[in-house]
Every structure is written in C-alpha cells, then in structure tokens.
C-alpha cells in the first residue's frame, strides 16, 4: 500500500510540473496524452471491427498533433474550427 501512495504522489508531481511551466512543455504533454488516448481508442475499435481502422489512424494522429500545435501558434478560434472541420471531412475523403 505504501508503494502505491508513493507512486501516486510521484505521478501527480510529474504531472503538475508541465502544468505550472506551461507553454511548449504543457502542449507537448497534452499531445502525447492525446496520442496515447487515440491509440487506446483504435484498440477498442479494432476489437469491435478491425476493418474500420485503415488510413483513418494516420489521419487521427495528425489531427491530434495539429490540435496540440495550433494552441501554441495561434490563439484564435478560427484555427481550432478549421482543424475540427478537417477532423470531420478528412476521414470521409479518405474512404
């Protein structure tokens, strides 16, 4: 039990450092977490219907990375809306 508490405290401490530093370090951490989450999603989809992954996985990784990068480069909502639009249209075009 003691090891779990120590491990949890270390994970929280490591997670708070990028939060307080902000900027590129925080964005990079969010991109990495987004990619890990998307990878989990692809694993779930593959368990249900493996034929649905295909080229969509590459598009998804690109969208996740773009969302993280645009927050550093441009703070307007226009860029985020453009990426959201691409996230909807790109898989349809890739079919």
N, C-alpha and C positions, 0 to 999 in steps of 0.2 A: 504494500500500500504506500509506503514511504517513497519508493522509486517512482510510482505513478504521479504522486504530488510534485516531486522534484521535476520530473519530465514535463508535466503540465505547466509549471511555473516557467521553465526554460522556453517552452514553445510560445507562451504568451509574451515573454520578454523579447524573444527574437521577432515576434510579430509586431510588437509595438515600436521597435526601433525604426522601421521604414515609415510607419505612420507619423512619427514625430519629425523625421528627416524630410519627408515629403518629396515633391518633385520627381525626378527621374527614377530614384530608388523605389519610391512607392509605386510609380507606374509600372516599373519592371516587375515588381512583386505581384501586382494585380494582373499583368499579362500572363505571368507564369501560373497563377492560380486559375485564371480563366482557361488557359490551355489544359491544365490538369482537369478542370471541371468538364470541358468539352470532350476530353479523352474518355472520361467516365461515361458521359452521355453516349458516345459512339459505342462503348462496350455494352451499354444497355440496349441500344438499337440493334446491335449485331446479335444479341441474344434472342431478340424477337423476330427480326427479319434481316438476315445478312446481306440480302441483295440491295438494301436501301443505302448502304454506305457509299461505295464507289467514289466518284470525284467530289462528292459533297464534303468529304472530310477535309480535303485540301482547301476548299472554299471556306469552310468553317474556321480552320486555323488562321487563315488570312484575315477573316473578319474580326476574330478575337484580338489578333495582334494590331489591326488597324484601329480598333476602338481604344486600345490602350495608348497607342502612339498619338492619336489625334487629340487626346486630352492634354498632352504636353505641348503640342504645336499650335493648337487653335482652340480657343476657349468659347467659341460661338456655337450656338445650337445648330447652325447650318451644316457644319461638318458631321456632327453626330447624326443628323437626319439623313444626310447623304449616305453614310455608312449603313444606317438602318435600312434605307431603301435598297442598297446593294445587297444586304443580307437577305432580303426577300426575293429580289429579282435574280441574283446570280445562280441559285440552285435551280430555278425554273429554266434559265437559259442553258445550263449545263446538261439538262436532260437531253 
